[in-house]
């Protein structure tokens, strides 16, 4: 028997991000009479309640995922609703009809609607990607799935700088507040460990702070209470031909199930992901070559000369593969859920990340021994106590949580032992990378300064001996010695928060919370590390952030839903400084607390007369976030204008702020297709900038002098057919910044004092489509599964003015070209795996950038092209004069490729030609291209 | 001495004695030139490269290079170059970084049989007061600088705790301008004018003993014994020693002074001082084979720079070409491709011969193939 169900989600900004809630009404079938006293419970949990006189109920703290809800009342046939999707941040609404049954009959099972095409009750602009999609998508990391959200492109949310978003894992904020603008998300989860990912780009509730542009909320999986189940997978491209080989091997293993010995209902879920990569960041053209068509005529002439006279010196290292990018990634996750009482539960999670790889740097391309590398280790440990009480028509939910996050990023010269001596299994290395002199770099700064020693193992970057150009490439390439920098940043954050909420069956929610984060941050930067006496820049400080919020959701005018909230954030940099750096005796200032007050209002409603097929929503939010803590220190870092100019830190920076407006409409085009249109406007101010302040000529400090506006429209489309699911989006936006020019002296040139031009991440057009077919769309009786993901986007502007390149007039036309990518994942189930009871297996083919598009992602700022200007070439050409005597064949500076007449000597004219070739080779455009084409095969086993 | 070794030594001595008598007909046996004649030039240095010496594994050749680009030690640095050709590297990089104190240079490297040590000659130009140098110009043109040499035995591994063993052998305090020159200075003079050096060192197969020449005679030395070198009887005017593979014989070149000329200089200042040197214009070498106890075995003939191959054959330079004196037959035949070669050095497996030869920019190191691999 089919019972009509109405499922709905209400925007319930839940600080208790690990759970959702179910709200609904039970009526008698045929009469629609509300039924009181109906027992409603969530199957497999201790959660349950009874309906009130109006038949309504509410259950809080429901674990997200596909759940089953049971309703029963004496005299009626029980009903079990299966596959009810409960989401952590959205309350699920359910209407149940019970059929009278004078005698006890078997209950009725019904399937819930799987995906909602429009959500008339939700005012936020968001996308939710669920576990099955994450497994089906051709992705290596969750961030790639986040990109499917309209308005999100390459980590930028609605034209914002990287770092204008926050990441939450089960409600715990993991933003790398120290260097968010360069490092993005601090911690990564394996795709298999997630129940869902929600990406919010507009109208986020009062519980979210530290974000101007977006929120990414991960909800992790919990183990099944019934049985142990798991999944093992291995993917590799080691079989692939050279043009497709990227040296990728990925292994993952996940399992979850009950731990009865720790008490009924206790579960564990664990997931381990390991990846080995010969090319950590494969680029579409590999080690690319500068061609005559890439540059202006004067440089092209030089290229043609080299090609004609010394073809062996023209791009001697060009290859399908970008070198010096070996690395590996390891992610481990575990979650323990343990009910303590019927109302109280404990959740403990542990997450550990280690991502380490070499960093390709053109100048060290021919150094076979020493390369730069980076290792990022991150750990998160959380504990959550959840208290819930569900009674007739009411639910109370209190969460007390604490966490400790540790992030440690080290950048330095990779010890050759890392690849020569480290224990490995195939391409997978077990241990951590070793870096030259890391122990010294990490030793107490006082001892380092006292010793004035160089970093052990570091050697002055030497000549280019051994490169194809021999001594002619001196000062261009370094084949001896080591790269010369060592730095690290590490931060520890202790966080605690308390949130309480009261839910009523009529849909009203009251929620309040407060949180505090205490940081310990260390930053170390050392250049010229081979030199004794070179002084590191070091800082250790203790910022703090506290916040509180309160919000209410309530209904009005029939179907209208209003949410109102107020949030207050405060931070203190913790960096004491002298008022005048040039005066040792000037007073020391302790920065005060910065405070930001943020009202937020959202409204949503179905359009009257459309029978719920159309809806509108509006949002008005004040948003703010503390600046990256790194801006408190002297550093050079890309701000929203990509100035990349080293500036003096400013511990007194205030909040970066913004106001967002949003209006949206959604409509069900048919029973299978829904579409949405959103207009947004985001006014940003107080953005950190390295530019000079208007009217100033020389103050080198970071300020919050930038402001700008981003506005645009986003179109989303969702279709669900029995055999296919389509998720698509298109965004058209414009992001304009207003600032004084980085190079402009507004005093000397008042007309150019204020310039409006595109923010660095002003992506005008972006479109993404994900097509899930057969099993990937939920068609469980098909052995095939195919997911196609395509994207097309226009290019970012090239910030040539910020680099001191050209005039503002050129800026509108200086944009990168469009890029398009098509990824696919095809799988076929083969049923039971022989020899493994209860196991099934499948073969998976996983392809990236299948069209093989080059996809320019960056260009040189000085020329706006792939190649350098002749001035830059000449500057390097003239750096080194030919040697006074010919270089004999056995001399280290000799290169057979440069000995054009093969007489055993590099003579002066040969030297000049070799140097020209070396200069051109140095300007390889490899990193200007997008992701490389890849194809992997995998085997997956479920057990 | 074991009997078998004794027999081999006796046979070899007899053979070489026969060779001595037949060496005069060397030119008539050219049709039997030894080896494939396939040569390759390993070095192109515009300065002088000389005294090649193989590492025991046969992978590299050590040699001394003059005026090598980029290294301190203008007159001689020890380099190692892959036997197949390639980039030469300093054998002891730190030595070139610490020579600011004097114009020392290094020649005649010899790698020990176990490959762990290198013996070489360290030569330091001494600042010796001269009666005439700097007074009117005549002194500078004819006065050879007095140079102080030392045999140095040093571990290849720079971090080794074993200290270098050193023995100085050239005579401090003997001024060259006292009215005549002895053979030592004549020898230096030859080196300076012809670009070759007579100081050379050879390891005994046991790796414990060395034989070297100071330009006047041969010495036996056990560098780790703590005792000074012992002069080898019957080795007067001996240079270029080489030790046979079985350790029973030592071959060398005995310098035979022939034509000489006395050069006198009256100092241009008019002061009553003069300097006279006797320059040996033509120094002829006679190959000589003795036992380590000094007993003479044979004198195979005219030639310089003898070197034993692993099969006991003796290679040398004679009449402007490289020759091979077969240990079994006593026949001497030219080495194909060895024209103009000096300082032959057979590879440990006998398949190649490294040698020095005048090239584009002075002497360079060449390798000729003796047998096809």
Interface residues (C-beta under 8 A of the other chain):
Chain A: X465 X466 X883 X885 X886 X887 X888 X889 X890 X891 X892 X893 X894 X903 X904 X905
Chain B: X41 X42 X43 X44 X45 X46 X68 X69 X70 X79 X81 X85 X86 X87 X88 X89 X360 X361
